[in-house]
């Protein structure tokens, strides 16, 4: 009897020792690109929307050397005004995630624009209307129900793109409440949290990050110097500016400014004799780098890029400096964006910008 008990105890001990240890699924990214103007910032619907980005595009992104995509989605594309899903849009979203899984790409689903909040709108009811805030939390509850089936190692959630609140505490409170709503459903999903005022680096010290949660990815966007990155951009104060712009070094000399047509001078007057280079860029990142170090959390630049228009040499010099700095500082990134006629790695007609792809993909 004694021998039987010893044998039984030995078998139980052996069984406990040989049970596989549960591995925690971590969401990790390094290099990526935004798949924009598809489920966000686009009026295309039906077949036009479905065909804008297809499985072969995702395969091409993987072939370029990227390890993830950031997938912007807009409320008005995904839900009607009563919060009911548009099933066709949800199918496009899940198709994309499935394609990414097949190509070994991770995905960040980014709730990009709300009916109550557009980053460039003058009025943003999200900050003043409690019903709109609760609706925002409900959107995330619904997204979580649709996406909870995907492993944490494959998929992450970005709470909202480029919050613009006059009072940073309005954004901090919204973050805390939305974070709590998701955590009640998914305790370990990685959640991406950005800074206030267009996710800019300068407001990072004002961001309050939920405590004691390792599954957070801190995010900023970077489009500086603006005269270069948004050269002649139609939606900005630089619309119509087609004068000189340089990088690195003096972006616009006094002599060059004096020779500009009068209608361009107002847009360019704040850029005269200003110096920009790799060292200047790194200095701008000081606040997010410090916060990420203090909280022991990873840091992510979810958007950066230059619009088509500046001289190619200056254009590529800036991209090379940015990518070099990401590598040197350990910041993960996704450029804006994969396919478009203005910021894309490939043009709307499918033409690849090989020099840019080589730099941004790190090949």
ROPAPA-223605 format. One record per residue (C-alpha): residue number from 1; z, y, x negated. Coordinates in nm, 3 decimals, always signed. Layout:
BEGIN
{NUM; {Z; Y; X}};
...
This chain:
BEGIN
{1; {+0.000; +0.000; +0.000}};
{2; {+0.093; +0.232; -0.283}};
{3; {-0.242; +0.165; -0.454}};
{4; {-0.425; +0.241; -0.132}};
{5; {-0.250; +0.577; -0.097}};
{6; {-0.330; +0.667; -0.460}};
{7; {-0.695; +0.568; -0.406}};
{8; {-0.719; +0.770; -0.084}};
{9; {-0.564; +1.077; -0.249}};
{10; {-0.804; +1.043; -0.543}};
{11; {-1.102; +1.030; -0.308}};
{12; {-0.986; +1.341; -0.120}};
{13; {-0.934; +1.529; -0.448}};
{14; {-1.277; +1.423; -0.574}};
{15; {-1.435; +1.530; -0.246}};
{16; {-1.275; +1.876; -0.267}};
{17; {-1.384; +1.922; -0.627}};
{18; {-1.744; +1.825; -0.560}};
{19; {-1.799; +2.039; -0.249}};
{20; {-2.065; +2.302; -0.324}};
{21; {-1.923; +2.649; -0.374}};
{22; {-2.046; +2.895; -0.113}};
{23; {-2.270; +3.149; -0.282}};
{24; {-2.257; +3.506; -0.162}};
{25; {-2.605; +3.632; -0.080}};
{26; {-2.660; +3.960; -0.261}};
{27; {-2.935; +4.204; -0.180}};
{28; {-3.079; +4.323; -0.509}};
{29; {-3.382; +4.544; -0.567}};
{30; {-3.543; +4.712; -0.863}};
{31; {-3.900; +4.835; -0.809}};
{32; {-4.055; +4.897; -0.468}};
{33; {-4.287; +5.102; -0.252}};
{34; {-4.272; +5.252; +0.098}};
{35; {-4.503; +5.104; +0.364}};
{36; {-4.527; +5.431; +0.552}};
{37; {-4.747; +5.574; +0.830}};
{38; {-4.744; +5.243; +1.013}};
{39; {-4.433; +5.216; +1.231}};
{40; {-4.340; +5.572; +1.142}};
{41; {-4.514; +5.911; +1.138}};
{42; {-4.830; +5.772; +1.295}};
{43; {-5.002; +5.806; +1.631}};
{44; {-5.195; +5.480; +1.587}};
{45; {-5.124; +5.212; +1.844}};
{46; {-5.271; +4.878; +1.945}};
{47; {-5.520; +4.720; +1.706}};
{48; {-5.543; +5.035; +1.493}};
{49; {-5.172; +5.014; +1.419}};
{50; {-5.173; +4.636; +1.371}};
{51; {-5.463; +4.651; +1.127}};
{52; {-5.339; +4.945; +0.921}};
{53; {-5.126; +4.712; +0.711}};
{54; {-5.178; +4.335; +0.707}};
{55; {-5.048; +4.031; +0.521}};
{56; {-5.291; +4.081; +0.232}};
{57; {-5.138; +4.426; +0.172}};
{58; {-4.795; +4.270; +0.129}};
{59; {-4.943; +4.014; -0.106}};
{60; {-5.107; +4.298; -0.302}};
{61; {-4.772; +4.478; -0.331}};
{62; {-4.616; +4.164; -0.477}};
{63; {-4.913; +4.120; -0.712}};
{64; {-4.869; +4.476; -0.838}};
{65; {-4.524; +4.376; -0.963}};
{66; {-4.292; +4.521; -0.699}};
{67; {-3.990; +4.330; -0.569}};
{68; {-3.933; +4.504; -0.236}};
{69; {-4.071; +4.736; +0.030}};
{70; {-3.899; +5.012; +0.222}};
{71; {-4.017; +4.994; +0.583}};
{72; {-3.977; +5.321; +0.778}};
{73; {-3.959; +5.287; +1.157}};
{74; {-3.935; +5.560; +1.421}};
{75; {-3.736; +5.545; +1.743}};
{76; {-4.032; +5.655; +1.953}};
{77; {-4.242; +5.367; +1.817}};
{78; {-3.977; +5.097; +1.861}};
{79; {-3.801; +5.188; +2.189}};
{80; {-3.878; +5.377; +2.508}};
{81; {-3.658; +5.671; +2.610}};
{82; {-3.416; +5.435; +2.786}};
{83; {-3.365; +5.227; +2.474}};
{84; {-3.583; +4.934; +2.581}};
{85; {-3.776; +4.763; +2.303}};
{86; {-4.149; +4.787; +2.262}};
{87; {-4.208; +4.420; +2.191}};
{88; {-4.537; +4.476; +2.010}};
{89; {-4.372; +4.710; +1.760}};
{90; {-4.082; +4.472; +1.705}};
{91; {-4.336; +4.195; +1.643}};
{92; {-4.512; +4.407; +1.379}};
{93; {-4.177; +4.473; +1.211}};
{94; {-4.075; +4.107; +1.201}};
{95; {-4.425; +4.003; +1.090}};
{96; {-4.387; +4.235; +0.792}};
{97; {-4.046; +4.091; +0.704}};
{98; {-4.183; +3.738; +0.731}};
{99; {-4.480; +3.823; +0.508}};
{100; {-4.242; +3.977; +0.256}};
{101; {-4.027; +3.664; +0.255}};
{102; {-4.337; +3.454; +0.183}};
{103; {-4.424; +3.685; -0.110}};
{104; {-4.067; +3.694; -0.244}};
{105; {-4.025; +4.061; -0.157}};
{106; {-3.706; +4.210; -0.017}};
{107; {-3.714; +4.464; +0.267}};
{108; {-3.520; +4.779; +0.353}};
{109; {-3.564; +4.868; +0.720}};
{110; {-3.528; +5.247; +0.735}};
{111; {-3.462; +5.418; +1.068}};
{112; {-3.678; +5.713; +0.974}};
{113; {-3.707; +5.956; +1.266}};
{114; {-3.506; +5.977; +1.589}};
{115; {-3.605; +6.159; +1.905}};
{116; {-3.286; +6.359; +1.850}};
{117; {-3.341; +6.417; +1.478}};
{118; {-3.648; +6.500; +1.274}};
{119; {-3.563; +6.618; +0.923}};
{120; {-3.790; +6.925; +0.953}};
{121; {-3.716; +7.016; +1.318}};
{122; {-3.534; +7.340; +1.394}};
{123; {-3.323; +7.180; +1.669}};
{124; {-3.154; +6.845; +1.613}};
{125; {-2.955; +6.737; +1.922}};
{126; {-2.808; +6.445; +1.728}};
{127; {-2.544; +6.673; +1.578}};
{128; {-2.431; +6.831; +1.904}};
{129; {-2.486; +6.571; +2.177}};
{130; {-2.236; +6.283; +2.185}};
{131; {-2.469; +6.083; +2.408}};
{132; {-2.741; +6.103; +2.142}};
{133; {-2.495; +5.989; +1.879}};
{134; {-2.396; +5.687; +2.089}};
{135; {-2.764; +5.615; +2.143}};
{136; {-2.809; +5.614; +1.765}};
{137; {-2.535; +5.353; +1.727}};
{138; {-2.693; +5.148; +2.006}};
{139; {-3.027; +5.150; +1.826}};
{140; {-2.858; +4.992; +1.528}};
{141; {-2.678; +4.740; +1.745}};
{142; {-3.013; +4.641; +1.891}};
{143; {-3.185; +4.627; +1.552}};
{144; {-2.904; +4.409; +1.424}};
{145; {-2.948; +4.168; +1.715}};
{146; {-3.318; +4.139; +1.633}};
{147; {-3.277; +4.108; +1.255}};
{148; {-2.948; +3.923; +1.206}};
{149; {-3.144; +3.598; +1.163}};
{150; {-3.269; +3.713; +0.823}};
{151; {-3.054; +3.636; +0.515}};
{152; {-2.860; +3.916; +0.352}};
{153; {-3.049; +3.853; +0.029}};
{154; {-3.380; +3.939; +0.199}};
{155; {-3.306; +4.237; +0.421}};
{156; {-3.104; +4.559; +0.414}};
{157; {-3.057; +4.842; +0.666}};
{158; {-3.094; +5.213; +0.589}};
{159; {-2.891; +5.408; +0.845}};
{160; {-3.117; +5.710; +0.871}};
{161; {-3.376; +5.891; +0.665}};
{162; {-3.306; +6.241; +0.534}};
{163; {-3.018; +6.359; +0.748}};
{164; {-3.013; +6.738; +0.780}};
{165; {-2.677; +6.859; +0.912}};
{166; {-2.549; +7.214; +0.864}};
{167; {-2.198; +7.074; +0.819}};
{168; {-2.180; +6.770; +0.586}};
{169; {-1.888; +6.633; +0.790}};
{170; {-2.124; +6.581; +1.084}};
{171; {-2.327; +6.340; +0.871}};
{172; {-2.015; +6.178; +0.723}};
{173; {-1.877; +6.109; +1.071}};
{174; {-2.209; +5.966; +1.189}};
{175; {-2.225; +5.742; +0.883}};
{176; {-1.872; +5.612; +0.942}};
{177; {-1.937; +5.532; +1.308}};
{178; {-2.279; +5.372; +1.257}};
{179; {-2.146; +5.174; +0.962}};
{180; {-1.857; +5.045; +1.174}};
{181; {-2.093; +4.947; +1.458}};
{182; {-2.305; +4.736; +1.222}};
{183; {-2.008; +4.585; +1.041}};
{184; {-1.867; +4.445; +1.366}};
{185; {-2.186; +4.238; +1.394}};
{186; {-2.282; +4.185; +1.030}};
{187; {-1.991; +4.206; +0.785}};
{188; {-2.197; +4.150; +0.468}};
{189; {-2.538; +4.306; +0.533}};
{190; {-2.630; +4.564; +0.268}};
{191; {-2.638; +4.911; +0.420}};
{192; {-2.824; +5.196; +0.253}};
{193; {-2.657; +5.537; +0.279}};
{194; {-2.819; +5.863; +0.171}};
{195; {-2.694; +6.213; +0.110}};
{196; {-2.719; +6.505; +0.350}};
{197; {-2.993; +6.770; +0.352}};
{198; {-3.307; +6.562; +0.300}};
{199; {-3.121; +6.307; +0.085}};
{200; {-3.121; +6.553; -0.200}};
{201; {-2.920; +6.507; -0.517}};
{202; {-2.734; +6.838; -0.483}};
{203; {-2.532; +6.727; -0.180}};
{204; {-2.424; +6.389; -0.316}};
{205; {-2.071; +6.508; -0.397}};
{206; {-2.022; +6.589; -0.025}};
{207; {-2.108; +6.235; +0.090}};
{208; {-1.815; +6.023; +0.211}};
{209; {-1.884; +5.655; +0.153}};
{210; {-1.698; +5.385; +0.351}};
{211; {-1.428; +5.243; +0.128}};
{212; {-1.384; +4.896; -0.020}};
{213; {-1.722; +4.762; +0.079}};
{214; {-1.940; +4.623; -0.201}};
{215; {-2.248; +4.581; +0.021}};
{216; {-2.359; +4.944; +0.008}};
{217; {-2.663; +5.091; -0.166}};
{218; {-2.640; +5.466; -0.233}};
{219; {-2.968; +5.651; -0.190}};
{220; {-3.128; +5.980; -0.286}};
{221; {-3.483; +6.119; -0.272}};
{222; {-3.649; +6.323; -0.544}};
{223; {-3.947; +6.557; -0.515}};
{224; {-3.891; +6.814; -0.788}};
{225; {-4.029; +7.047; -0.914}};
{226; {-4.167; +7.120; -0.568}};
{227; {-4.460; +7.332; -0.689}};
{228; {-4.592; +7.017; -0.856}};
{229; {-4.491; +6.746; -0.607}};
{230; {-4.602; +6.937; -0.296}};
{231; {-4.897; +7.123; -0.444}};
{232; {-5.089; +7.285; -0.154}};
{233; {-4.900; +7.068; +0.097}};
{234; {-5.007; +7.179; +0.445}};
{235; {-4.659; +7.153; +0.604}};
{236; {-4.480; +7.361; +0.337}};
{237; {-4.468; +7.718; +0.208}};
{238; {-4.706; +7.604; -0.066}};
{239; {-4.991; +7.566; +0.181}};
{240; {-5.291; +7.738; +0.028}};
{241; {-5.156; +7.733; -0.328}};
{242; {-5.428; +7.591; -0.553}};
{243; {-5.340; +7.776; -0.874}};
{244; {-5.222; +7.641; -1.211}};
{245; {-4.934; +7.394; -1.236}};
{246; {-4.816; +7.212; -1.550}};
{247; {-4.576; +6.932; -1.645}};
{248; {-4.390; +6.903; -1.876}};
{249; {-4.314; +7.251; -2.005}};
{250; {-4.371; +7.585; -1.838}};
{251; {-4.487; +7.508; -1.488}};
{252; {-4.654; +7.848; -1.437}};
{253; {-4.679; +8.128; -1.695}};
{254; {-4.649; +8.497; -1.617}};
{255; {-5.010; +8.547; -1.727}};
{256; {-5.129; +8.274; -1.492}};
{257; {-4.928; +8.424; -1.207}};
{258; {-5.071; +8.771; -1.267}};
{259; {-5.423; +8.628; -1.237}};
{260; {-5.356; +8.458; -0.902}};
{261; {-5.517; +8.592; -0.584}};
{262; {-5.269; +8.806; -0.391}};
{263; {-5.247; +8.555; -0.104}};
{264; {-5.107; +8.289; -0.344}};
{265; {-4.846; +8.500; -0.517}};
{266; {-4.574; +8.482; -0.252}};
{267; {-4.572; +8.101; -0.269}};
{268; {-4.557; +8.096; -0.649}};
{269; {-4.334; +8.390; -0.739}};
{270; {-4.018; +8.181; -0.783}};
{271; {-4.181; +7.946; -1.034}};
{272; {-4.284; +8.190; -1.308}};
{273; {-4.192; +8.081; -1.663}};
{274; {-3.965; +7.798; -1.543}};
{275; {-3.935; +7.493; -1.766}};
{276; {-3.933; +7.134; -1.640}};
{277; {-3.917; +6.811; -1.837}};
{278; {-3.752; +6.469; -1.851}};
{279; {-3.418; +6.614; -1.962}};
{280; {-3.418; +6.860; -1.671}};
{281; {-3.482; +6.576; -1.424}};
{282; {-3.194; +6.370; -1.561}};
{283; {-2.960; +6.668; -1.525}};
{284; {-3.050; +6.691; -1.155}};
{285; {-2.937; +6.332; -1.104}};
{286; {-2.587; +6.392; -1.237}};
{287; {-2.409; +6.394; -0.897}};
{288; {-2.549; +6.067; -0.757}};
{289; {-2.506; +5.894; -1.094}};
{290; {-2.143; +6.005; -1.111}};
{291; {-2.062; +5.895; -0.755}};
{292; {-2.228; +5.556; -0.802}};
{293; {-2.025; +5.503; -1.121}};
{294; {-1.699; +5.613; -0.957}};
{295; {-1.750; +5.376; -0.662}};
{296; {-1.905; +5.095; -0.868}};
{297; {-2.202; +5.084; -0.631}};
{298; {-2.574; +5.053; -0.708}};
{299; {-2.797; +5.360; -0.683}};
{300; {-3.142; +5.381; -0.529}};
{301; {-3.416; +5.645; -0.513}};
{302; {-3.586; +5.556; -0.185}};
{303; {-3.857; +5.821; -0.211}};
{304; {-4.031; +6.013; -0.487}};
{305; {-4.390; +6.114; -0.551}};
{306; {-4.659; +6.378; -0.598}};
{307; {-4.924; +6.474; -0.348}};
{308; {-5.289; +6.453; -0.450}};
{309; {-5.409; +6.779; -0.606}};
{310; {-5.242; +6.865; -0.937}};
{311; {-5.424; +6.789; -1.265}};
{312; {-5.418; +6.414; -1.338}};
{313; {-5.252; +6.447; -1.678}};
{314; {-4.958; +6.648; -1.541}};
{315; {-4.943; +6.417; -1.237}};
{316; {-4.916; +6.103; -1.452}};
{317; {-4.679; +6.265; -1.705}};
{318; {-4.428; +6.331; -1.426}};
{319; {-4.451; +5.978; -1.289}};
{320; {-4.404; +5.830; -1.637}};
{321; {-4.092; +6.039; -1.700}};
{322; {-3.948; +5.945; -1.360}};
{323; {-4.005; +5.572; -1.410}};
{324; {-3.869; +5.585; -1.765}};
{325; {-3.552; +5.752; -1.635}};
{326; {-3.508; +5.496; -1.359}};
{327; {-3.528; +5.222; -1.620}};
{328; {-3.289; +5.399; -1.858}};
{329; {-3.027; +5.471; -1.590}};
{330; {-3.058; +5.146; -1.392}};
{331; {-3.162; +5.323; -1.070}};
{332; {-3.371; +5.111; -0.831}};
{333; {-3.661; +5.288; -0.664}};
{334; {-3.943; +5.292; -0.410}};
{335; {-4.224; +5.541; -0.446}};
{336; {-4.367; +5.733; -0.151}};
{337; {-4.589; +5.550; -0.072}};
{338; {-4.814; +5.242; -0.074}};
{339; {-5.119; +5.355; +0.126}};
{340; {-5.224; +5.708; +0.224}};
{341; {-5.471; +5.976; +0.131}};
{342; {-5.202; +6.209; -0.004}};
{343; {-4.924; +6.021; -0.184}};
{344; {-5.050; +5.662; -0.187}};
{345; {-5.087; +5.407; -0.464}};
{346; {-5.406; +5.327; -0.280}};
{347; {-5.613; +5.567; -0.070}};
{348; {-5.658; +5.521; +0.303}};
{349; {-5.997; +5.361; +0.232}};
{350; {-5.836; +5.099; +0.007}};
{351; {-5.929; +5.252; -0.332}};
{352; {-5.660; +5.165; -0.585}};
{353; {-5.520; +5.427; -0.824}};
{354; {-5.487; +5.190; -1.117}};
{355; {-5.325; +5.430; -1.366}};
{356; {-5.060; +5.528; -1.113}};
{357; {-5.000; +5.167; -1.008}};
{358; {-4.950; +5.066; -1.370}};
{359; {-4.688; +5.336; -1.424}};
{360; {-4.494; +5.295; -1.098}};
{361; {-4.490; +4.915; -1.107}};
{362; {-4.359; +4.921; -1.462}};
{363; {-4.634; +4.695; -1.593}};
